[in-house]
Amino acid sequence: MMMNSHNNHMDCDLLVIGSGFAGMAAAARASGLGLKTVQTGSSSGFYLASGLLDFLGVYPVDPVTRLKNPEDGMALLKKEITNHPYAKVSENKIVEAFHFVYQFLYDGGLDYAFKLNQNFQVLTAAGTFKPSFLVPRSMAKSNELFTDQKQVLLVDFEGLKGYSALQIAGNLKKMGHQVDTVTIKVPELTGDFNVTRLAAKFEDPSFLDYVAEQVQMFAPTKTMMGLPAVCGIHNTSSILKQLESITGMDCFEIPGLPPSIPGLRLKNTFEKQLSKRNITVLNNATVKHNTIQKNRLILDAVCQNFKIRVKARGVILATGRFPGGGLRAERGLIQETVFNIPVDQPDKRNLWYDANLFQAKGHGINQAGILTDNIFRPLNRNNIPLFENLYAAGSILSHNDWARLKSGAGVSIVSALTAVDHFNSGSGGDDV
Amino acid sequence: MFEALLYVSIFICLIGLVFQIWRFKRTSSFLKHPKASRLRSELMTIIPGFLNTLVQVRLFKAGKIRWLIHFGLFVGFLYLLLVHGLHDLTSDLFFDYYEPTIDPYQFLRNLNGVFVGLGCIAFLLRRRLKIRINKDTPLKYKGYFSIILILLVISSGFLLEASKIISEPVFMDMVEEYSDVDEESGLADLKLYWNHNFKVYFPQLPEVTSSSLENGSFLNEEYCLSCHSDTKSAFLSFQAAKLIYYAGDFLNRHRADSFLYAIHYILCLCLLACLPFSRLFHIILIPVAGLVKKQDSVLHGQKKAVVSAAGLYACTNCGYCSEVCSVYPHFQTTGNLFVLPHSKIESVKGLIGGDAGINPWLLQKGNEICTGCYNCTDICPSGIDLQTLWSVLGDTLCEEGYLSNSNVVNTIPLLEWAAKAPVSLKRKEKKPVSSGLADQSDAFEACVQCTICTNVCPVVEYDSVKNDYTPQQVMNLLRLGQRHVAEGTRMVHTCLTCYSCQEVCPQKIPVTDILLELRNSGYKKVETMKKDYLKGMRQIET
């Protein structure tokens, strides 16, 4: 990394703007390809992530469709929404992208699970099942509850907010499961404690013994034990294995409300792995496009106490939507914040939202975003790529109603990886 | 007489050791704080301790150039001590045949002397020039004494060797003792050869002829060569000899070599006698401290360095800690030396020793600025757990009545604090009190109370004082327009300014900046409360 502290500028191959899922995936891929990479943004959004990485959970959008196999919805999706990011790539590429992320996380010690042509149905803290493709190994087991009837024990912790074993039990009982709940008092934690403290407790083997003691009376009748997703911050797999060996029940985690520990695990793993691979991170820097010079994009990264000019041969724009700061809703217009790329959006503000809030098809604003070509380069108003080596990835892409289609991670990963791969394959020749 | 002096200095050294042990006992009572307890020795620390003693691993981590200079000095010193200083005892152990005046020993003695000398000069320069630290500050480092003493020993050694090189009396003694050369068999030729090649000074010498030099060379090989290499290999002493050659007559007449020998010897004895009293004692204390490790599994579950008496006195006052101190800018602004670790540790020793010159209030003020960033502990080449020391220091001072601001806040109920609303809030002034972040609703109104800041907050997690409000709750107080209440929350005054909350806030709220600003604006109120408290204490006393 060329960094000149006097003039405060950096030279790099690839600048990844954003530290959400798309940004992390892009940085992971770029570091693996040996590109000098600078990443900006804040990874705090991971605290809001459930830890489930979706491919495609719902299509067509209606109240009953829950895809057992993501591929089942793909053909129709590609046909109906021609501008959807998935319509620009092959199914193989998507699966390969998931496999890349699986391997990357596995190398970082975070164990995920996936099966080809199948969604896991993961039990959530609301007592519902959510279809997801690449899921933490600790949550994968709850898939069995979706198909078979089981003897389940659900564990709750006194003072844990946003989680109710009773509510989950209610839903499971409706499905015919034999469910019992137990609420465990956590020693030393009283009142409204925070989740990370509880999760840290799980790292202590004596606490596991304590939990096992509390659930012992249920062990003879129950085969499975569900816990909130707080079982350790670093060694969840071995913690659950240990719990299973003490209690004799199959243990699984149930993802719930933020702050989310599975999200924190993702954040930690990405950051640990990326720092090992020499990614330069300008944490919390806000980036503004400045100019172009000899095929180099010049951007200003502004942090609290420093300002750095970054010269990059390529840029991946993974700034997200409104919460991430990639898009901003002005009075009558939605704008992109870094390059001022034209945003594909409803013509008028009163078309942003449908009168019915729970409209199954979603709202106009959910389709807003950046239009790209097939390799995810943003287009100008004449449908020509804005810059040779500027790519957009993740939720900022238009016609990608990821929250409704349950396809957030998949869109992020596949667009980020396609963009990085394309940049890498074309980057040999145009070096000035 | 020299022998008597040797015994005297060994005696002083032993007394010093006893003194040190006595001092440790006093120190231990100070360190008998719950946070500093749980001392225990472990087998595991022997290997890292051994490595640190031998190759100074910790110093290597602190800086490569520093390590290089120190390691050169260390190796040089060790060589000079073992091979040169104690050669009567050690030469048989290490070598088949040892004479200090043959190569490689003659060369090595010079080389190691140069290592030590250069090292000392580098140490002095660093302490004088305050490299990396603002030169205009009244910073003072301690530990000059032992450096200068070693430098004196080294330079007297070089001068001694130089004066021996040019010395005619020494030459004559050697000739008498080890050869049967006399005036007839060519003493003049040998003198000529030694003068010509080895710079021995003779008042009168015959003309140089090739035959006389040849004869001199022959005699040299016959009688001298087995014990004497070319003096040029003593490269620094030889250069010094060349310089003092011109005063050779005077020096030889007054036996400068014996004089310098006495000086060199006495200086060495001084070094020995002063060892337990000076910073040089760190060569003993650091390995000792390394053996007594403290395991603080409650806090972080990882092994930390030592807070022990040995560790405390192992400090050489090198000042690396102050160079990396996170709150150095605070010292630049306020000039309070007690902000800086290298100055604080001296004052801790002063307090234990009953030094009346230390103002405990000022010390507490300096100490409470510490953010607990562990920079000083990480860099300390002596491996002292400075961080724990500061926390012990702060608590000890509080127990003795020297309260820190956060202590004051912790003792005041929030309602009482809120009752002391600043004058400006009574709507007398038109201008706002300040226009900082805490007054701009843009800065905090985006807060969605997601509690992520609270979840990453180390203060909340450790929760030493039962925090009343967590960071997101402080933000909520601001949203409710309760700024003056927010100033009095414990969170604001126990914040470490680690910036974790600000870094993770999904709404990009400058949480830490706001907390810090609230602390600063609440500061004046705390100061008046502290005064009230003191007044109350005095009334109780009288």
Boltz contact constraints between the chains, C-beta under 6 A:
constraints:
  - contact:
      token1: [A, 44]
      token2: [B, 504]
      max_distance: 6.0
  - contact:
      token1: [A, 44]
      token2: [B, 506]
      max_distance: 6.0
  - contact:
      token1: [A, 45]
      token2: [B, 506]
      max_distance: 6.0
  - contact:
      token1: [A, 47]
      token2: [B, 452]
      max_distance: 6.0
  - contact:
      token1: [A, 194]
      token2: [B, 454]
      max_distance: 6.0
  - contact:
      token1: [A, 194]
      token2: [B, 455]
      max_distance: 6.0
  - contact:
      token1: [A, 196]
      token2: [B, 455]
      max_distance: 6.0
  - contact:
      token1: [A, 197]
      token2: [B, 461]
      max_distance: 6.0
  - contact:
      token1: [A, 259]
      token2: [B, 452]
      max_distance: 6.0
  - contact:
      token1: [A, 259]
      token2: [B, 455]
      max_distance: 6.0
  - contact:
      token1: [A, 284]
      token2: [B, 503]
      max_distance: 6.0
